[in-house]
Amino acid sequence: MVVVIVCQQQPTESLEVFISYQHKKQPQVEALYNKLNLKYKCWMDKEQMGGGDTLNAKIDSGIRGCQLVLSCVTPEYAVSESCRSETYHHIDELNFIFRAN
């Protein structure tokens, strides 16, 4: 799994992190979420979604409310249209800066 970091130019001191991933890697991503959430406010669909929530609206709200996006890229992520659209949304519409590690 490759983690791609996308961030706004001016993150705030109280960094908010959005975690984008493909669900086959959910156990590994949950471990990452649990570690990061000790220091930062993190958004992960499993933790933020409630009954009756509209998935796309909640994801859009989560992305717009963060300063940093971690995209956990796997082969499955790369071919998933919904995962790719999240990444493009970060970079194109919200003017995030792209960094790959």
N, CA, C and O of each residue as an XYZ file, in Angstrom:
404
protein
N       0.857     -1.170      0.000
C       0.000      0.000      0.000
C       0.901      1.230      0.000
O       1.848      1.312      0.783
N       0.609      2.175     -0.868
C       1.319      3.443     -0.961
C       0.413      4.520     -0.395
O      -0.770      4.583     -0.729
N       0.959      5.359      0.452
C       0.164      6.450      1.007
C       0.500      7.721      0.247
O       1.658      8.135      0.194
N      -0.514      8.335     -0.338
C      -0.363      9.590     -1.068
C      -0.921     10.692     -0.188
O      -2.056     10.612      0.282
N      -0.115     11.723      0.031
C      -0.511     12.827      0.892
C      -0.878     14.020      0.025
O      -0.097     14.460     -0.818
N      -2.065     14.528      0.245
C      -2.540     15.704     -0.469
C      -2.931     16.719      0.590
O      -3.738     16.418      1.470
N      -2.369     17.920      0.516
C      -2.666     18.891      1.566
C      -2.918     20.279      0.993
O      -2.495     20.606     -0.116
N      -3.616     21.079      1.781
C      -3.806     22.471      1.436
C      -2.495     23.195      1.661
O      -1.634     22.714      2.399
N      -2.336     24.344      1.033
C      -1.096     25.089      1.170
C      -0.871     25.571      2.596
O       0.274     25.608      3.046
N      -1.907     25.937      3.313
C      -1.785     26.494      4.653
C      -2.570     25.672      5.674
O      -3.638     26.099      6.113
N      -2.058     24.496      6.060
C      -2.790     23.734      7.082
C      -2.801     24.489      8.409
O      -1.862     25.220      8.721
N      -3.841     24.312      9.170
C      -3.954     24.980     10.459
C      -3.237     24.172     11.531
O      -2.840     23.031     11.292
N      -3.071     24.760     12.710
C      -2.418     24.056     13.810
C      -3.216     22.820     14.226
O      -2.631     21.787     14.551
N      -4.537     22.918     14.217
C      -5.372     21.769     14.577
C      -5.689     20.992     13.296
O      -6.789     21.075     12.751
N      -4.711     20.250     12.846
C      -4.774     19.537     11.579
C      -5.923     18.534     11.554
O      -6.084     17.735     12.476
N      -6.718     18.587     10.490
C      -7.791     17.622     10.272
C      -7.420     16.769      9.068
O      -7.060     17.292      8.013
N      -7.511     15.451      9.233
C      -7.037     14.492      8.240
C      -8.207     13.677      7.699
O      -9.011     13.145      8.465
N      -8.295     13.585      6.376
C      -9.291     12.744      5.702
C      -8.546     11.527      5.173
O      -7.528     11.669      4.496
N      -9.043     10.334      5.476
C      -8.401      9.102      5.024
C      -9.245      8.469      3.924
O     -10.404      8.111      4.133
N      -8.634      8.340      2.748
C      -9.287      7.751      1.578
C      -8.662      6.383      1.330
O      -7.438      6.249      1.313
N      -9.503      5.365      1.138
C      -8.997      4.008      0.980
C     -10.025      3.142      0.279
O     -11.189      3.523      0.148
N      -9.587      1.970     -0.173
C     -10.466      0.975     -0.761
C     -10.751     -0.054      0.330
O      -9.835     -0.467      1.041
N     -11.968     -0.460      0.466
C     -12.432     -1.214      1.634
C     -11.763     -2.558      1.886
O     -11.861     -3.081      2.996
N     -11.084     -3.138      0.895
C     -10.382     -4.397      1.143
C      -9.227     -4.203      2.127
O      -8.773     -5.170      2.740
N      -8.753     -2.985      2.283
C      -7.647     -2.685      3.202
C      -8.142     -2.054      4.502
O      -7.355     -1.459      5.239
N      -9.426     -2.178      4.785
C      -9.997     -1.510      5.956
C      -9.284     -1.858      7.275
O      -9.062     -0.948      8.074
N      -8.915     -3.112      7.548
C      -8.232     -3.385      8.821
C      -6.910     -2.611      8.968
O      -6.622     -2.075     10.038
N      -6.113     -2.555      7.897
C      -4.854     -1.811      7.952
C      -5.106     -0.311      8.093
O      -4.395      0.377      8.825
N      -6.107      0.185      7.400
C      -6.421      1.613      7.451
C      -6.994      1.984      8.822
O      -6.735      3.077      9.327
N      -7.759      1.092      9.416
C      -8.265      1.354     10.772
C      -7.117      1.494     11.766
O      -7.182      2.327     12.670
N      -6.062      0.686     11.609
C      -4.893      0.800     12.485
C      -4.220      2.162     12.295
O      -3.810      2.798     13.266
N      -4.111      2.600     11.050
C      -3.559      3.926     10.760
C      -4.437      5.017     11.372
O      -3.929      5.946     12.000
N      -5.741      4.906     11.192
C      -6.699      5.857     11.760
C      -6.539      5.943     13.279
O      -6.479      7.039     13.836
N      -6.471      4.800     13.943
C      -6.361      4.784     15.399
C      -5.097      5.476     15.891
O      -5.127      6.170     16.907
N      -3.988      5.297     15.182
C      -2.730      5.967     15.556
C      -2.814      7.469     15.301
O      -2.461      8.271     16.166
N      -3.275      7.840     14.131
C      -3.351      9.267     13.796
C      -4.357     10.003     14.666
O      -4.147     11.162     15.024
N      -5.441      9.335     15.002
C      -6.518      9.973     15.753
C      -6.110     10.308     17.192
O      -6.803     11.065     17.871
N      -4.995      9.752     17.655
C      -4.485     10.109     18.975
C      -3.991     11.558     19.009
O      -4.024     12.211     20.052
N      -3.531     12.052     17.848
C      -2.960     13.403     17.787
C      -3.782     14.368     16.935
O      -3.802     15.568     17.209
N      -4.450     13.867     15.921
C      -5.172     14.701     14.965
C      -6.643     14.312     14.911
O      -7.022     13.206     15.296
N      -7.450     15.223     14.435
C      -8.860     14.905     14.175
C      -8.904     14.227     12.809
O      -8.535     14.826     11.799
N      -9.355     12.981     12.787
C      -9.360     12.200     11.550
C     -10.778     11.896     11.087
O     -11.689     11.718     11.896
N     -10.944     11.842      9.771
C     -12.221     11.495      9.142
C     -12.005     10.205      8.371
O     -11.167     10.129      7.473
N     -12.778      9.191      8.741
C     -12.793      7.910      8.031
C     -14.246      7.494      7.910
O     -14.988      7.552      8.890
N     -14.662      7.078      6.730
C     -16.083      6.818      6.499
C     -16.696      5.893      7.539
O     -17.804      6.151      8.009
N     -16.009      4.833      7.905
C     -16.568      3.878      8.863
C     -16.873      4.553     10.203
O     -17.844      4.199     10.871
N     -16.052      5.515     10.591
C     -16.206      6.190     11.877
C     -17.189      7.362     11.816
O     -17.735      7.755     12.847
N     -17.418      7.919     10.645
C     -18.203      9.142     10.522
C     -19.613      8.940      9.976
O     -20.471      9.806     10.147
N     -19.858      7.823      9.330
C     -21.145      7.612      8.672
C     -22.176      7.093      9.663
O     -21.873      6.248     10.506
N     -23.382      7.600      9.556
C     -24.483      7.132     10.386
C     -25.616      6.625      9.510
O     -25.596      6.816      8.294
N     -26.588      5.993     10.109
C     -27.741      5.503      9.377
C     -28.468      6.637      8.675
O     -28.739      7.675      9.279
N     -28.777      6.445      7.425
C     -29.508      7.448      6.667
C     -28.625      8.515      6.031
O     -29.131      9.364      5.297
N     -27.310      8.495      6.293
C     -26.414      9.474      5.684
C     -26.250      9.183      4.198
O     -26.253      8.027      3.775
N     -26.111     10.228      3.424
C     -25.822     10.102      2.006
C     -24.309     10.045      1.845
O     -23.609     10.993      2.200
N     -23.802      8.938      1.312
C     -22.370      8.691      1.236
C     -21.616      9.831      0.566
O     -20.677     10.371      1.151
N     -22.006     10.209     -0.644
C     -21.265     11.235     -1.373
C     -21.278     12.577     -0.652
O     -20.266     13.278     -0.638
N     -22.401     12.942     -0.058
C     -22.480     14.215      0.663
C     -21.587     14.202      1.897
O     -20.913     15.193      2.176
N     -21.569     13.096      2.640
C     -20.720     12.998      3.831
C     -19.238     13.011      3.452
O     -18.435     13.655      4.126
N     -18.873     12.312      2.391
C     -17.484     12.307      1.943
C     -17.075     13.701      1.490
O     -15.996     14.175      1.846
N     -17.915     14.356      0.719
C     -17.620     15.718      0.258
C     -17.421     16.654      1.453
O     -16.481     17.448      1.469
N     -18.284     16.563      2.428
C     -18.172     17.383      3.630
C     -16.880     17.070      4.384
O     -16.205     17.979      4.867
N     -16.538     15.794      4.484
C     -15.305     15.396      5.156
C     -14.070     15.927      4.458
O     -13.137     16.395      5.110
N     -14.058     15.857      3.128
C     -12.925     16.368      2.351
C     -12.808     17.876      2.518
O     -11.712     18.394      2.733
N     -13.924     18.579      2.421
C     -13.895     20.045      2.530
C     -13.496     20.516      3.926
O     -13.016     21.639      4.078
N     -13.686     19.684      4.940
C     -13.362     20.076      6.293
C     -11.945     19.740      6.726
O     -11.572     20.007      7.869
N     -11.145     19.155      5.832
C      -9.807     18.729      6.234
C      -8.731     19.613      5.610
O      -8.974     20.345      4.651
N      -7.552     19.520      6.179
C      -6.383     20.190      5.608
C      -5.429     19.203      4.949
O      -4.576     19.598      4.153
N      -5.568     17.930      5.276
C      -4.672     16.925      4.734
C      -5.470     15.678      4.373
O      -6.345     15.249      5.125
N      -5.164     15.111      3.232
C      -5.818     13.887      2.779
C      -4.762     12.801      2.621
O      -3.753     13.001      1.946
N      -4.999     11.661      3.240
C      -4.152     10.492      3.044
C      -4.912      9.523      2.158
O      -5.955      9.001      2.552
N      -4.392      9.282      0.963
C      -4.991      8.296      0.065
C      -4.150      7.034      0.160
O      -2.978      7.038     -0.216
N      -4.730      5.972      0.651
C      -4.045      4.685      0.812
C      -4.246      3.906     -0.480
O      -5.258      3.229     -0.660
N      -3.271      4.010     -1.378
C      -3.421      3.506     -2.742
C      -2.931      2.064     -2.844
O      -1.804      1.738     -2.472
N      -3.805      1.225     -3.355
C      -3.525     -0.177     -3.643
C      -3.941     -0.416     -5.096
O      -4.550      0.462     -5.706
N      -3.628     -1.580     -5.662
C      -4.119     -1.854     -7.023
C      -5.646     -1.718     -7.125
O      -6.162     -1.209     -8.119
N      -6.363     -2.178     -6.085
C      -7.826     -2.073     -6.097
C      -8.279     -0.618     -6.043
O      -9.252     -0.243     -6.698
N      -7.580      0.197     -5.266
C      -7.884      1.630     -5.174
C      -7.720      2.279     -6.551
O      -8.557      3.069     -6.987
N      -6.615      1.923     -7.224
C      -6.294      2.539     -8.511
C      -7.356      2.284     -9.572
O      -7.541      3.113    -10.464
N      -8.059      1.155     -9.496
C      -9.071      0.858    -10.506
C     -10.488      1.210    -10.039
O     -11.446      1.056    -10.797
N     -10.624      1.676     -8.809
C     -11.937      2.037     -8.281
C     -12.301      3.459     -8.698
O     -11.594      4.411     -8.366
N     -13.402      3.595     -9.424
C     -13.811      4.922     -9.874
C     -14.126      5.844     -8.702
O     -13.784      7.025     -8.746
N     -14.768      5.333     -7.659
C     -15.110      6.187     -6.523
C     -13.859      6.635     -5.774
O     -13.793      7.782     -5.332
N     -12.872      5.767     -5.621
C     -11.624      6.161     -4.955
C     -10.883      7.210     -5.786
O     -10.415      8.215     -5.251
N     -10.781      6.975     -7.079
C     -10.096      7.947     -7.944
C     -10.806      9.285     -7.941
O     -10.157     10.331     -7.959
N     -12.136      9.268     -7.917
C     -12.866     10.542     -7.932
C     -12.613     11.333     -6.652
O     -12.557     12.562     -6.693
N     -12.456     10.644     -5.502
C     -12.097     11.346     -4.268
C     -10.762     12.053     -4.437
O     -10.626     13.224     -4.082
N      -9.770     11.341     -4.981
C      -8.442     11.919     -5.153
C      -8.484     13.099     -6.112
O      -7.895     14.142     -5.825
N      -9.161     12.961     -7.235
C      -9.249     14.066     -8.184
C      -9.976     15.249     -7.564
O      -9.622     16.399     -7.821
N     -10.977     14.980     -6.761
C     -11.728     16.038     -6.090
C     -10.793     16.847     -5.184
O     -10.882     18.074     -5.154
N      -9.907     16.185     -4.455
C      -8.963     16.864     -3.566
C      -8.078     17.815     -4.355
O      -7.899     18.975     -3.987
N      -7.528     17.296     -5.453
C      -6.517     18.047     -6.194
C      -7.141     19.127     -7.064
O      -6.702     20.276     -7.026
N      -8.143     18.786     -7.835
C      -8.702     19.713     -8.810
C      -9.602     20.777     -8.193
O      -9.329     21.973     -8.303
N     -10.652     20.345     -7.558
C     -11.670     21.287     -7.097
C     -11.242     22.072     -5.876
O     -11.567     23.253     -5.755
N     -10.520     21.438     -4.971
C     -10.194     22.079     -3.697
C      -8.774     22.637     -3.651
O      -8.338     23.130     -2.612
N      -8.046     22.564     -4.777
C      -6.705     23.150     -4.887
C      -5.733     22.632     -3.836
O      -4.993     23.406     -3.229
N      -5.738     21.325     -3.625
C      -4.769     20.720     -2.722
C      -3.464     20.504     -3.476
O      -3.446     20.466     -4.706
N      -2.392     20.365     -2.742
C      -1.069     20.092     -3.311
C      -0.838     18.595     -3.239
O      -1.144     17.966     -2.226
N      -0.302     18.020     -4.300
C      -0.090     16.568     -4.387
C       1.341     16.215     -3.968
O       2.296     16.822     -4.452
N       1.489     15.240     -3.073
C       2.789     14.695     -2.691
C       2.639     13.169     -2.583
O       1.688     12.686     -1.969
N       3.552     12.425     -3.162
C       3.512     10.959     -3.047
C       4.749     10.494     -2.324
O       5.854     10.959     -2.605
N       4.569      9.574     -1.390
C       5.707      8.994     -0.655
C       5.796      7.519     -0.954
O       6.682      6.836     -0.440
